[in-house]
Amino acid sequence: MRKGFFQTILLIILLSQICQTAYTQESTPQIFEVTKKNLESESPVFALRMFNFASDSLKLSKLYIQLNFPFNNLQFIRNRDTDDDLKKFRSDFQATLTISDSSSDEIEYKRWKGEIFASDFKETKLEEKYGFTRNSVELKPGEYNFKIELKDLETQRVSDMEGTVRLADYFSESFTVSNLLFVNSIDFIEGAEPKKDNVGLYVYYEIYNIPKGDSASLEYKVELVNGRVQQRKVESFASVGILNKKYIIISKETLSLNFDVNVTVHYKDDSVSVLQQLAPKSQQKKFVYEDLKESIEQLLYIADKDEIKAIKELEGDEQIKAFNQFWKSKDPTPETNVNEYLNEYYRRVLIANDKFKGFIPGWKTQMGMVFIKLGHPSYIDQPLEHAMFEPSQGLFGEKRRVIWLYQMLNRKVVFELFGSDYRISNYNEVFDLLSDDDIRF
């Protein structure tokens, strides 16, 4: 009935994202729970996701398993078997899934190998870059124990998780809704509209157990992390039978943002809501879009006033588009989904706000400005790991002075306390570094 469906599934991680699926209807519990983790820092740490649909036979419950793991958690080696510039480095891994029943009897066992590739050595060390592997099993509806392992085949290091998973009986008497999945094709849906150039992805889901010809309604919202609704639609439909296939079109413009998808289906006096939370991969990414106005102001150190003014004068989608276009122009690896420049810039802004906050936000202070422009100093009066960002106090109460040394630049920045603020006292010696519309990595 759905031949080739699994091959169309593209379960992806967006900007720094962690996926979770939740139901608002109490009769539809969370699909899985992790009860034990063995994720060592030097082992291939991974995130586990599970998704539940009806099986192709319509009699069993189908479980999709996906493991996501950052590149910097795996050991890469030079890939000498290809001339492809995007596959210069390779990492080999092995995943193992064991499913057992309540009596601890093994009822399903799968082991499979995979590989991921990187274009250069720098990419292999990125925590923002993710690889993934997936598989599926078909089981009777019910609750099971699982254990999932991920092994780095180069180092032989292993991480694992254990827990319980509950598979729904999608063809019981009451109507219900599957999990939400991202797919890059909806060719398996009869009568689906052909893919257009502006389509980024589709969100696919299934509605079960509404008798043929009965009327129902649904509402979906695609909501940005700042609370603004990017897409919304309410529609009624007549059921085609026990299985109704539905999808949402996600535009390429929306795909470049951080968003959640919420689907609510109403039938007679019942309703089921399914939320797919696409959280950013990193705290700084969430921080960027939670207060876009402030994030635009924070471009001060890498954009001229006219550029910032032009973005601020726009509104809504046009402002977001211009903001994203600015960062796209700064992206050192535009062929990937990760903008290392943006991630590093706002990481420094977050640190500056935490370390140098006072009467004004930390990023606006001179210490904050230097930290954002030049990054971590090599020394602060003494080794960084000892001094951190704390100023030194003279023995006899003389004016406090803080010196940041940047060995790679062969420069130092000297701060002196004026009132309640530390200001640069040797600005003429570092003017060229601080006036550049770039940051130092």
Sequence and secondary structure as in RCSB ss.txt:
>XXXX:A:sequence
MRKGFFQTILLIILLSQICQTAYTQESTPQIFEVTKKNLESESPVFALRMFNFASDSLKLSKLYIQLNFPFNNLQ
FIRNRDTDDDLKKFRSDFQATLTISDSSSDEIEYKRWKGEIFASDFKETKLEEKYGFTRNSVELKPGEYNFKIEL
KDLETQRVSDMEGTVRLADYFSESFTVSNLLFVNSIDFIEGAEPKKDNVGLYVYYEIYNIPKGDSASLEYKVELV
NGRVQQRKVESFASVGILNKKYIIISKETLSLNFDVNVTVHYKDDSVSVLQQLAPKSQQKKFVYEDLKESIEQLL
YIADKDEIKAIKELEGDEQIKAFNQFWKSKDPTPETNVNEYLNEYYRRVLIANDKFKGFIPGWKTQMGMVFIKLG
HPSYIDQPLEHAMFEPSQGLFGEKRRVIWLYQMLNRKVVFELFGSDYRISNYNEVFDLLSDDDIRF
>XXXX:A:secstr
  TTHHHHB     SS EEEEEESSTTS  SEEEEEEE  TTS   EEEEEEEE TTSSSEEEEEEEEEEGGGS 
 EE TT   GGGSEEEEEEEEEEEE TT  EEEEEEEEEEEEESSHHHHT SS EEEEEEEEEE SEEEEEEEEE
EETTT  EEEEEEEEEE  TTSSS EE   EEES  TTSTT     TTEEEEEEEEEE   TT EEEEEEEEEET
TS EEEEEEEEEE  SSEEEEEEEEEHHHHTS EEEEEEEEETTEEEEEEEEEE SSHHHHHHHHTHHHHHHGGG
GTS HHHHHHHHT  HHHHHHHHHHHHHHH S TTSS  HHHHHHHHHHHHHHHHS SSS GGGSHHHHHHHHH 
S SEESSBHHHHTT     TT    EEEEEEGGGTEEEEEEEETTEEEES HHHHHHHHSSSS   
